[in-house]
């Protein structure tokens, strides 16, 4: 959606496109009705810098810190670099773009375990 809340483009089941959109701020809304198989999408910037905002649940992060149990939590974009994860249960947790213990980001698709990208 653009700054006015209008859709920039939409896709239906089975459609695949590579749209180019103008520079600006956009909100990505991804919905899946559960019909058919899983849905996959790839968002790749062509040039310039992109800003990814943290989408993690503060409640989930607090639960992880307090109990070390956070199955199926949304920790996407959280900074875990100073969190003691010894013995933590992160089964099914969304760790996409989370900053890990070594300071590297977990890559997209990191669910239940952090797959780290290259060092900064």
C-alpha positions as CSV (number, residue, x, y, z in Angstrom):
1,X,0.0,0.0,0.0
2,X,1.2,3.5,-0.7
3,X,1.2,6.4,1.7
4,X,-2.5,7.0,0.9
5,X,-3.5,3.4,1.7
6,X,-4.1,2.5,-1.9
7,X,-2.9,-0.8,-3.3
8,X,0.2,-0.6,-5.5
9,X,-0.4,-4.0,-7.0
10,X,-2.1,-7.3,-6.0
11,X,-1.6,-10.9,-7.0
12,X,-4.1,-13.7,-7.2
13,X,-3.5,-17.5,-6.8
14,X,-0.8,-18.8,-9.1
15,X,0.2,-15.3,-10.4
16,X,3.8,-14.3,-10.6
17,X,5.0,-10.8,-11.5
18,X,8.0,-8.7,-11.1
19,X,6.6,-5.2,-10.7
20,X,8.8,-2.1,-10.3
21,X,7.5,0.5,-8.0
22,X,8.5,4.1,-7.5
23,X,10.8,5.1,-4.7
24,X,8.9,5.8,-1.5
25,X,7.5,4.3,1.7
26,X,5.2,1.3,1.3
27,X,3.5,-1.2,3.6
28,X,3.5,-4.8,2.6
29,X,0.4,-6.7,3.4
30,X,0.5,-10.4,2.8
31,X,-2.6,-12.5,3.3
32,X,-3.2,-16.2,2.6
33,X,-6.6,-17.8,2.8
34,X,-5.2,-21.2,3.6
35,X,-6.5,-22.8,0.5
36,X,-4.1,-24.9,-1.6
37,X,-0.4,-25.2,-0.7
38,X,1.9,-22.8,1.1
39,X,2.5,-19.4,-0.4
40,X,6.0,-18.0,-1.1
41,X,7.0,-14.5,-2.0
42,X,10.3,-12.8,-2.6
43,X,10.9,-9.1,-2.1
44,X,14.2,-7.9,-3.5
45,X,15.3,-4.3,-3.7
46,X,16.9,-3.4,-7.0
47,X,19.0,-0.5,-5.7
48,X,19.4,1.8,-2.8
49,X,19.0,1.0,0.9
50,X,16.0,-0.6,2.4
51,X,14.7,-0.2,5.9
52,X,13.2,-3.2,7.7
53,X,11.3,-2.4,10.8
54,X,11.2,-4.7,13.8
55,X,8.0,-6.6,13.9
56,X,8.6,-8.8,16.9
57,X,6.1,-9.1,19.7
58,X,7.4,-7.4,22.9
59,X,5.3,-9.9,24.9
60,X,7.0,-12.8,23.2
61,X,10.5,-11.2,23.7
62,X,9.7,-10.7,27.4
63,X,8.5,-14.3,27.7
64,X,11.7,-15.6,26.1
65,X,13.9,-13.5,28.5
66,X,11.9,-14.6,31.6
67,X,11.2,-18.3,30.9
68,X,13.5,-19.3,28.0
69,X,10.4,-20.9,26.4
70,X,9.0,-19.2,23.3
71,X,7.7,-21.8,20.9
72,X,5.9,-20.3,17.9
73,X,6.9,-16.7,19.0
74,X,7.3,-13.8,16.7
75,X,10.8,-12.5,17.3
76,X,11.3,-11.2,13.8
77,X,13.6,-8.2,13.9
78,X,14.3,-8.5,17.6
79,X,17.8,-7.9,19.0
80,X,18.9,-11.1,20.8
81,X,22.6,-10.3,20.9
82,X,22.6,-9.8,24.7
83,X,19.9,-12.4,25.6
84,X,21.1,-15.7,27.3
85,X,19.6,-18.4,25.1
86,X,21.2,-21.3,26.8
87,X,18.6,-24.1,26.8
88,X,15.9,-21.9,25.2
89,X,13.0,-23.4,23.4
90,X,12.5,-21.6,20.1
91,X,10.6,-24.3,18.2
92,X,8.6,-22.7,15.4
93,X,9.6,-19.2,16.4
94,X,9.9,-16.6,13.6
95,X,13.6,-15.4,13.8
96,X,13.7,-13.7,10.4
97,X,16.0,-10.6,10.5
98,X,16.6,-11.1,14.2
99,X,20.0,-10.0,15.5
100,X,21.7,-13.1,16.9
101,X,24.2,-13.6,19.7
102,X,27.2,-13.0,17.3
103,X,25.6,-9.7,16.0
104,X,24.7,-11.2,12.6
105,X,21.1,-11.1,11.3
106,X,19.1,-14.3,10.8
107,X,18.2,-14.6,7.1
108,X,14.6,-14.6,5.9
109,X,13.1,-18.1,6.4
110,X,14.7,-18.6,9.8
111,X,12.0,-20.4,11.6
112,X,12.9,-22.3,14.8
113,X,16.6,-21.7,14.3
114,X,18.7,-18.8,13.2
115,X,20.3,-19.2,9.8
116,X,22.9,-16.4,9.9
117,X,23.9,-14.2,7.0
118,X,27.4,-13.0,6.3
119,X,29.2,-10.9,8.9
120,X,28.7,-7.2,8.6
